[in-house]
Amino acid sequence: MRITKSNWKQMMSDFDYDVIVVGAGNAAFCAALSAEEQGCRVLVLECAPEDLNGGNSRFTAGAIRFAYNGVEDLKQIMPDLTETEIETTDFGTYTEDQFFDDMFRVTQYRTDPDLCELLVRRSFETLDWMRSKGVRFVPIYGRQAFKIDGKFKFWGGLTVESWGGGPGLVDALTESATKRGVDIWYEARALHLLFDGTRVTGVHMRHKGELKDVTAKSVVLASGGFQSSPEMRTRYLGPSWDLAKVRGTAFNNGDGAKMAMDIGASTAGNWSGCHAVGWDRNAPEFGDLAVGDGFQKHSYPFGILVNAEGNRFVDEGADFRNYTYAKYGRVILAQTGNFAWQIFDSKVTHLLRDEYRIKQVTKVSADSLEELAPKLEGVDAAQFLKAVADYNDAVQTEVPFDPNVKDGRGTKGLTVPKSNWANTLDTGPFEAYAVTCGVTFTFGGLRIDTDAAVQSTDRVPLPGLFAAGEIVGGIFYHNYPGGTGLINGAVFGKIAGASAARYCKSSASAA
């Protein structure tokens, strides 16, 4: 049908919704709430059943990075912060300049400058907006601060998490959207975008077994990356990536990106890259909500990592774990057998994060290294003992150990150095944890502009189509600063929802 001004006006009055949001995680609900506050009728589509809702967001620990200039900013985000917490904690600062420096450094200066500018500049206001929508934030004492001389000190630019972690975040956003009249359909898988050759006008879906078309003036894609698809991981990330575990949902199969590409959307970013961490070797194929983020093993800076050959293969203390954990999963996957062991002695086991104490853990322990070596399944025991001896001899024990700063306590003369937090392994009992690669999300995705409008292959916006969250490419390359995934989804979800609302109003005016 040829669209004219008269029939477009009729079409605008016949749409089922103003905005359809595909996905029901952090980015999706931020988009839905942003569009709703502009007066839009909003529908959220979640392909998972209700008890598995929330996409990858439900599986996160809830840490969220944003720029702040001191405790007064934090009090605005966390109004229930107590005076005792303030007095006994060094929250430090994390300025916009520091955020920019981290983004540029860890992405090797590849992050899209315009999108990065929005991410950093709007991070604080977006978190404050989320708070106004009913999301509660608290300090991450358990994972991002050590107590030294009676005072907690935060490190690595990451200070705040959502109350209740990822599940708490999703539940708060879902409740907020429901209270504001946003419709949410579960077991509603979007199959195709309705596209008339000019505009996106809705979604063809399967809802609880029934195929149907639902029309809308605009669509926001916030359905995550392609990490849950072994086929797409192998195609884009490369050989052996089909063997990686998936940390989160089984439902992020890249469907949203494929739907957009089918109608001519442009792609952007690091399609061969992803967020990948050290994950329990015997964890299930996909995340387990009963365990949550507990399969991760992120205290490796305080120990050593060895591979099947019995050798260290990475600088465990290159930086705070916030800036290395998302890239070290790839390094572990590249080792023989796709696994490694993390080794700690009793001098540091009190520093291990809570995830090391869950029941579902692949762990061995021993009073001596000689007793430990044969327990490391798949590892050359003799070479392991030699590698530890060489490592112990290289540790600069004269440099003070301090877990709150990059302490410069490193090694000398090793082919694979350790730059910080190096301690000799000589005091039993010893603990060892088997890890493999766990994929969090993929870095490649759709190309958007600063209004979160999806771009066509002609580098112009596809009218009526917007995107936010993991489905967007161009922001992360090679690596990412911890906690940036959630703030990325929130900032661009809010932008996408507002842009979709403006598009609806401008289309109605034009009609």
C-alpha positions as CSV (number, residue, x, y, z in Angstrom):
1,M,0.0,0.0,0.0
2,R,1.3,3.4,-0.9
3,I,1.3,5.6,2.2
4,T,-0.2,9.1,1.8
5,K,-0.8,11.8,4.3
6,S,-4.5,10.8,4.6
7,N,-4.0,7.1,5.1
8,W,-1.0,7.7,7.4
9,K,-3.3,9.8,9.7
10,Q,-5.8,6.9,9.8
11,M,-3.0,4.4,10.5
12,M,-1.7,6.5,13.4
13,S,-5.1,6.3,15.1
14,D,-5.2,2.5,14.6
15,F,-2.0,1.5,16.2
16,D,-2.4,-0.9,19.2
17,Y,0.4,0.9,21.1
18,D,2.6,4.0,20.9
19,V,5.8,2.1,21.8
20,I,6.7,-1.6,21.9
21,V,9.8,-2.5,23.8
22,V,11.3,-5.9,22.9
23,G,13.0,-7.3,26.1
24,A,12.3,-6.9,29.8
25,G,15.7,-6.3,31.4
26,N,17.3,-3.1,32.8
27,A,17.6,-1.3,29.4
28,A,14.1,-2.4,28.3
29,F,12.3,-1.2,31.4
30,C,14.3,2.1,31.4
31,A,13.0,2.6,27.9
32,A,9.5,1.7,28.8
33,L,9.4,4.0,31.8
34,S,11.0,6.8,29.9
35,A,8.4,6.5,27.1
36,E,5.5,6.2,29.6
37,E,6.4,9.4,31.4
38,Q,6.0,11.2,28.1
39,G,2.4,9.9,27.9
40,C,2.9,6.9,25.6
41,R,1.0,3.7,25.7
42,V,3.8,1.1,26.1
43,L,3.9,-2.7,25.7
44,V,6.9,-4.7,26.9
45,L,7.5,-8.1,25.3
46,E,9.4,-10.8,27.3
47,C,10.1,-14.1,25.5
48,A,10.9,-15.9,28.7
49,P,8.2,-17.1,31.2
50,E,7.5,-14.7,34.1
51,D,9.7,-16.6,36.6
52,L,12.7,-16.2,34.3
53,N,12.0,-12.6,33.4
54,G,14.6,-9.8,33.2
55,G,17.1,-11.2,30.7
56,N,20.7,-10.9,31.7
57,S,19.9,-8.2,34.2
58,R,18.4,-10.7,36.6
59,F,21.6,-12.7,36.7
60,T,23.9,-9.8,37.5
61,A,25.2,-8.8,40.9
62,G,23.7,-5.4,40.4
63,A,26.9,-3.3,40.4
64,I,26.5,-0.1,38.5
65,R,29.2,2.4,37.6
66,F,28.5,6.1,37.4
67,A,30.4,9.4,37.9
68,Y,30.2,11.1,41.3
69,N,32.1,13.9,43.0
70,G,31.9,12.8,46.6
71,V,29.7,11.6,49.4
72,E,27.1,14.4,48.8
73,D,26.4,12.9,45.4
74,L,26.2,9.4,46.9
75,K,23.7,10.7,49.5
76,Q,21.4,11.9,46.7
77,I,21.5,8.4,45.1
78,M,21.3,6.6,48.4
79,P,19.2,8.8,50.7
80,D,19.1,6.2,53.4
81,L,23.0,6.1,53.8
82,T,23.6,6.3,57.5
83,E,25.9,8.7,59.3
84,T,27.8,5.6,60.7
85,E,28.4,4.4,57.1
86,I,29.6,7.8,56.1
87,E,32.0,8.1,59.0
88,T,33.5,4.6,58.7
89,T,33.9,4.6,54.9
90,D,36.2,6.3,52.4
91,F,33.9,6.5,49.3
92,G,36.4,8.6,47.4
93,T,35.3,10.2,44.2
94,Y,34.8,8.9,40.6
95,T,34.7,11.9,38.4
96,E,33.6,12.1,34.8
97,D,37.2,12.5,33.8
98,Q,38.1,9.3,35.6
99,F,35.2,7.5,33.9
100,F,36.3,8.7,30.5
101,D,39.9,7.6,31.2
102,D,38.7,4.1,32.1
103,M,36.5,3.8,29.1
104,F,39.2,4.9,26.7
105,R,41.9,2.9,28.3
106,V,40.1,-0.5,28.5
107,T,38.6,-0.2,25.1
108,Q,42.0,0.7,23.6
109,Y,40.5,4.1,22.5
110,R,37.9,2.4,20.3
111,T,34.7,3.3,22.1
112,D,32.5,5.6,20.0
113,P,33.2,9.1,21.3
114,D,29.7,10.4,20.9
115,L,28.0,7.5,22.6
116,C,30.7,7.4,25.3
117,E,30.1,11.1,26.0
118,L,26.4,10.4,26.7
119,L,27.2,7.3,28.8
120,V,29.5,9.2,31.1
121,R,27.8,12.6,31.2
122,R,24.4,11.2,31.9
123,S,25.4,8.4,34.2
124,F,24.6,10.3,37.5
125,E,21.3,11.9,36.4
126,T,20.1,8.5,35.0
127,L,20.9,6.8,38.3
128,D,19.0,9.5,40.2
129,W,16.1,9.1,37.7
130,M,16.0,5.4,38.4
131,R,15.9,6.1,42.1
132,S,12.9,8.3,41.5
133,K,11.2,5.3,39.8
134,G,11.6,3.2,42.9
135,V,15.0,1.5,42.4
136,R,17.0,1.5,45.6
137,F,20.8,1.6,45.7
138,V,23.3,0.6,48.4
139,P,27.1,0.6,48.8
140,I,28.9,-2.6,47.6
141,Y,30.7,-3.3,50.8
142,G,31.0,-7.0,50.3
143,R,32.8,-6.9,47.0
144,Q,34.4,-3.5,46.4
145,A,35.8,-2.4,49.8
146,F,38.3,-3.7,52.3
147,K,38.5,-2.6,55.9
148,I,41.8,-1.2,56.8
149,D,42.5,0.4,60.2
150,G,38.8,0.4,61.0
151,K,37.7,2.1,57.8
152,F,36.3,0.7,54.6
153,K,37.9,2.0,51.4
154,F,36.3,1.6,48.0
155,W,38.6,0.9,45.0
156,G,38.3,0.7,41.2
157,G,35.6,3.3,40.7
158,L,32.7,1.0,41.6
159,T,30.8,1.9,44.7
160,V,27.1,1.2,44.3
161,E,24.8,-1.7,43.5
162,S,21.1,-2.1,43.3
163,W,19.4,-3.4,46.4
164,G,18.8,-7.1,46.0
165,G,21.3,-7.4,43.2
166,G,20.1,-8.1,39.7
167,P,16.8,-9.8,40.8
168,G,16.1,-6.8,43.1
169,L,16.8,-4.4,40.2
170,V,14.5,-6.3,37.8
171,D,11.7,-6.6,40.4
172,A,11.9,-2.9,41.2
173,L,11.7,-1.9,37.5
174,T,8.9,-4.3,36.8
175,E,6.9,-3.1,39.7
176,S,7.4,0.5,38.7
177,A,6.4,-0.2,35.1
178,T,3.3,-2.1,36.2
179,K,2.2,0.7,38.6
180,R,2.5,3.2,35.7
181,G,0.3,1.2,33.4
182,V,2.9,-0.4,31.2
183,D,1.6,-3.7,29.7
184,I,4.0,-6.7,30.0
185,W,3.5,-9.9,28.0
186,Y,5.5,-12.9,29.0
187,E,6.3,-15.9,26.7
188,A,6.0,-13.3,23.9
189,R,8.8,-13.9,21.4
190,A,9.2,-11.2,18.7
191,L,9.8,-13.0,15.4
192,H,9.9,-10.1,12.8
193,L,9.6,-6.4,12.7
194,L,6.6,-5.1,10.8
195,F,8.1,-2.8,8.2
196,D,6.3,-1.2,5.3
197,G,9.5,-0.4,3.4
198,T,9.6,3.1,5.0
199,R,8.8,2.7,8.7
200,V,8.7,0.2,11.5
201,T,5.1,-0.2,12.5
202,G,5.1,-3.0,15.1
203,V,6.1,-6.6,15.7
204,H,5.1,-10.1,14.5
205,M,5.3,-12.4,17.5
206,R,4.4,-15.7,19.0
207,H,2.6,-15.1,22.3
208,K,2.0,-18.3,24.3
209,G,1.9,-20.3,21.2
210,E,-0.3,-18.0,19.1
211,L,1.1,-16.0,16.2
212,K,-0.1,-12.4,16.1
213,D,0.8,-8.9,14.8
214,V,0.9,-6.0,17.3
215,T,1.2,-2.6,15.8
216,A,2.9,0.4,17.3
217,K,4.1,3.8,16.2
218,S,7.7,2.9,17.3
219,V,9.7,-0.1,18.5
220,V,12.6,-0.2,20.9
221,L,14.9,-3.2,20.7
222,A,16.4,-4.1,24.1
223,S,16.6,-7.8,23.8
224,G,20.3,-8.4,24.6
225,G,23.3,-9.8,22.7
226,F,23.8,-13.1,21.0
227,Q,25.8,-14.9,23.8
228,S,23.3,-17.6,24.4
229,S,23.6,-18.9,20.8
230,P,26.6,-21.4,20.4
231,E,26.2,-21.0,16.7
232,M,26.5,-17.2,16.7
233,R,29.3,-17.3,19.3
234,T,31.3,-19.6,17.0
235,R,30.5,-17.6,13.9
236,Y,31.5,-14.2,15.3
237,L,33.8,-14.8,18.3
238,G,35.6,-17.8,16.8
239,P,36.6,-21.4,17.3
240,S,36.0,-22.9,20.8
241,W,33.5,-20.3,21.8
242,D,30.8,-22.9,21.5
243,L,32.5,-24.5,24.5
244,A,32.2,-21.5,26.8
245,K,29.6,-21.3,29.6
246,V,26.9,-18.6,29.5
247,R,26.7,-16.7,32.8
248,G,23.1,-15.4,32.3
249,T,19.9,-16.1,30.5
250,A,19.4,-18.8,27.9
251,F,17.1,-16.4,25.9
252,N,19.6,-13.9,24.5
253,N,20.1,-15.5,21.1
254,G,20.6,-12.4,19.0
255,D,17.1,-12.4,17.6
256,G,16.6,-8.6,18.0
257,A,19.7,-7.8,16.0
258,K,18.8,-10.3,13.3
259,M,15.3,-8.8,13.0
260,A,16.8,-5.3,12.5
261,M,19.4,-6.5,10.1
262,D,16.7,-8.2,8.0
263,I,15.2,-4.8,7.3
264,G,18.5,-3.1,6.5
265,A,19.9,-2.0,9.9
266,S,23.6,-1.2,10.1
267,T,25.9,-3.0,12.5
268,A,28.7,-1.6,14.6
269,G,31.3,-2.5,17.2
270,N,33.4,-5.4,18.2
271,W,31.5,-8.5,16.9
272,S,34.5,-10.7,17.7
273,G,34.6,-9.5,21.3
274,C,32.6,-10.1,24.4
275,H,32.6,-9.8,28.2
276,A,34.0,-13.1,29.4
277,V,35.1,-14.0,32.9
278,G,36.5,-16.8,35.1
279,W,33.5,-19.0,35.8
280,D,33.3,-22.2,37.8
281,R,34.5,-25.1,35.6
282,N,31.5,-27.3,36.4
283,A,28.8,-24.6,36.2
284,P,25.8,-25.4,34.0
285,E,25.5,-24.3,30.4
286,F,23.5,-21.3,31.3
287,G,23.1,-19.2,34.5
288,D,21.3,-20.7,37.5
289,L,19.1,-18.1,39.3
290,A,19.4,-20.2,42.5
291,V,23.1,-19.5,42.5
292,G,23.0,-16.1,40.7
293,D,26.5,-14.6,40.1
294,G,28.1,-17.0,42.6
295,F,29.8,-19.1,39.9
296,Q,32.1,-16.2,39.2
297,K,35.6,-16.3,40.8
298,H,37.0,-12.8,40.9
299,S,39.6,-12.8,43.7
300,Y,42.4,-14.0,41.4
301,P,44.5,-10.8,41.9
302,F,45.4,-12.2,45.3
303,G,46.6,-15.6,44.1
304,I,47.9,-17.2,40.9
305,L,46.3,-18.8,37.9
306,V,47.8,-22.0,36.4
307,N,46.9,-24.0,33.3
308,A,47.0,-27.7,32.3
309,E,50.8,-27.4,31.7
310,G,51.2,-26.2,35.3
311,N,52.3,-22.7,34.3
312,R,51.1,-19.2,35.0
313,F,49.8,-17.6,31.9
314,V,48.5,-14.2,32.8
315,D,49.4,-11.2,35.0
316,E,46.8,-11.7,37.8
317,G,47.7,-8.3,39.3
318,A,47.8,-6.2,36.2
319,D,45.1,-3.9,37.5
320,F,42.1,-4.0,39.8
321,R,39.9,-6.9,38.9
322,N,37.2,-4.4,37.7
323,Y,39.5,-3.7,34.7
324,T,40.7,-7.2,33.9
325,Y,38.0,-9.7,34.8
326,A,35.9,-9.1,31.7
327,K,38.8,-10.0,29.4
328,Y,40.5,-12.9,31.3
329,G,37.7,-15.3,30.5
330,R,38.9,-15.2,26.8
331,V,42.5,-16.0,28.0
332,I,41.3,-19.0,30.1
333,L,39.3,-20.3,27.1
334,A,42.5,-20.3,25.0
335,Q,44.3,-22.6,27.5
336,T,44.6,-26.3,26.9
337,G,41.3,-27.9,27.9
338,N,39.7,-24.4,28.3
339,F,40.3,-24.3,32.0
340,A,42.6,-23.0,34.8
341,W,43.0,-23.3,38.5
342,Q,43.2,-20.3,40.9
343,I,45.6,-21.0,43.8
344,F,45.6,-19.2,47.2
345,D,47.4,-19.7,50.5
346,S,46.1,-18.9,53.9
347,K,47.6,-15.4,54.0
348,V,44.9,-14.2,51.6
349,T,41.9,-16.5,51.9
350,H,40.2,-14.1,54.2
351,L,40.1,-11.7,51.3
352,L,38.2,-14.0,49.0
353,R,34.8,-12.8,47.9
354,D,31.6,-14.6,49.1
355,E,31.3,-16.5,45.8
356,Y,34.2,-18.7,46.9
357,R,32.1,-20.0,49.8
358,I,29.0,-21.3,48.0
359,K,28.2,-25.0,48.0
360,Q,28.3,-25.3,44.2
361,V,32.0,-24.8,43.8
362,T,34.9,-26.8,42.2
363,K,37.5,-26.7,45.0
364,V,40.3,-28.7,46.4
365,S,42.5,-27.9,49.5
366,A,45.6,-29.3,51.1
367,D,48.0,-28.5,53.9
368,S,51.0,-28.5,51.6
369,L,51.8,-27.7,47.9
370,E,53.0,-31.2,47.4
371,E,49.7,-32.5,48.7
372,L,47.8,-30.0,46.6
373,A,49.5,-30.6,43.2
374,P,48.0,-34.0,42.4
375,K,44.6,-32.8,43.4
376,L,44.6,-30.2,40.6
377,E,42.7,-32.2,38.0
378,G,44.3,-32.0,34.5
379,V,47.4,-30.2,35.7
380,D,51.0,-31.3,35.3
381,A,51.8,-31.6,39.0
382,A,55.6,-31.5,38.7
383,Q,55.7,-28.4,36.6
384,F,53.1,-26.8,38.9
385,L,55.5,-27.2,41.8
386,K,58.4,-25.8,39.8
387,A,56.3,-22.9,38.6
388,V,55.3,-22.0,42.2
389,A,58.9,-22.2,43.4
390,D,60.0,-19.8,40.6
391,Y,57.1,-17.5,41.4
392,N,57.9,-17.5,45.2
393,D,61.5,-16.6,44.5
394,A,60.5,-13.7,42.3
395,V,58.1,-12.0,44.7
396,Q,59.2,-8.6,46.0
397,T,58.4,-9.3,49.6
398,E,60.1,-6.0,50.7
399,V,57.2,-4.1,49.2
400,P,54.1,-3.7,51.5
401,F,50.9,-5.6,50.5
402,D,47.8,-3.4,50.3
403,P,44.6,-4.8,48.7
404,N,43.0,-1.3,48.4
405,V,45.5,0.2,46.0
406,K,47.7,-1.0,43.2
407,D,50.5,-1.6,45.7
408,G,53.4,-2.3,43.3
409,R,54.2,-5.5,45.2
410,G,55.2,-7.5,42.1
411,T,57.7,-10.1,40.8
412,K,61.1,-9.8,39.2
413,G,62.5,-11.9,36.4
414,L,59.5,-13.9,35.4
415,T,58.4,-14.4,31.8
416,V,54.8,-13.8,33.0
417,P,55.0,-11.1,35.6
418,K,52.7,-10.3,38.4
419,S,52.5,-6.5,38.8
420,N,50.6,-6.0,42.1
421,W,49.4,-8.0,45.2
422,A,52.1,-10.7,44.8
423,N,52.3,-12.9,47.8
424,T,54.4,-16.0,48.2
425,L,52.5,-19.3,48.2
426,D,54.1,-20.8,51.3
427,T,51.6,-20.9,54.1
428,G,49.0,-23.7,54.3
429,P,46.4,-24.6,54.1
430,F,46.1,-23.9,50.4
431,E,42.9,-23.6,48.4
432,A,42.4,-24.1,44.6
433,Y,39.4,-23.4,42.4
434,A,38.8,-24.7,38.9
435,V,37.5,-22.1,36.4
436,T,36.6,-21.9,32.8
437,C,35.2,-19.2,30.5
438,G,31.9,-17.6,31.3
439,V,30.4,-15.3,28.7
440,T,28.3,-12.4,30.0
441,F,27.4,-10.4,26.9
442,T,28.7,-9.7,23.4
443,F,30.1,-6.4,22.2
444,G,29.0,-6.2,18.6
445,G,25.5,-5.0,17.8
446,L,23.3,-2.5,16.0
447,R,24.5,1.0,15.1
448,I,22.7,3.8,16.8
449,D,23.0,7.6,16.9
450,T,22.9,9.8,20.0
451,D,19.1,9.6,20.0
452,A,19.4,5.8,20.2
453,A,17.8,5.6,16.7
454,V,18.9,2.5,14.8
455,Q,20.8,3.4,11.6
456,S,20.2,1.8,8.2
457,T,23.1,0.6,6.0
458,D,22.7,4.0,4.3
459,R,23.7,5.6,7.7
460,V,20.3,7.3,8.2
461,P,17.8,6.4,11.0
462,L,15.3,3.6,10.3
463,P,12.1,5.5,11.1
464,G,10.4,4.1,14.2
465,L,13.2,1.9,15.4
466,F,15.4,2.5,18.4
467,A,17.7,0.3,20.5
468,A,19.5,0.1,23.9
469,G,21.5,-2.2,26.0
470,E,23.6,-5.2,25.0
471,I,22.1,-5.2,21.5
472,V,24.0,-1.9,20.7
473,G,27.5,-2.0,19.2
474,G,30.2,0.5,19.3
475,I,30.5,1.2,23.0
476,F,32.7,-1.6,24.3
477,Y,35.8,-3.1,22.6
478,H,38.1,-5.8,23.9
479,N,37.2,-5.2,27.5
480,Y,35.0,-3.0,29.7
481,P,35.1,-1.4,33.2
482,G,33.1,-3.4,35.7
483,G,29.6,-2.2,36.3
484,T,29.4,-0.3,33.0
485,G,26.9,-2.8,31.4
486,L,24.0,-1.8,33.6
487,I,24.6,2.0,33.4
488,N,25.0,1.6,29.6
489,G,21.6,-0.1,29.4
490,A,20.0,2.5,31.8
491,V,21.4,5.6,30.0
492,F,20.5,4.5,26.5
493,G,17.3,2.8,27.6
494,K,16.1,6.2,29.0
495,I,17.3,7.9,25.8
496,A,15.6,5.3,23.5
497,G,12.3,5.6,25.3
498,A,12.3,9.4,25.2
499,S,13.3,9.4,21.5
500,A,10.6,6.9,20.7
501,A,8.0,9.1,22.4
502,R,9.2,12.1,20.5
503,Y,9.0,10.2,17.2
504,C,5.4,9.2,18.0
505,K,4.4,12.8,18.7
506,S,6.2,14.1,15.6
507,S,4.6,11.4,13.4
508,A,1.2,12.2,14.8
509,S,1.8,15.9,14.2
510,A,2.9,15.3,10.6
511,A,-0.3,13.2,10.0
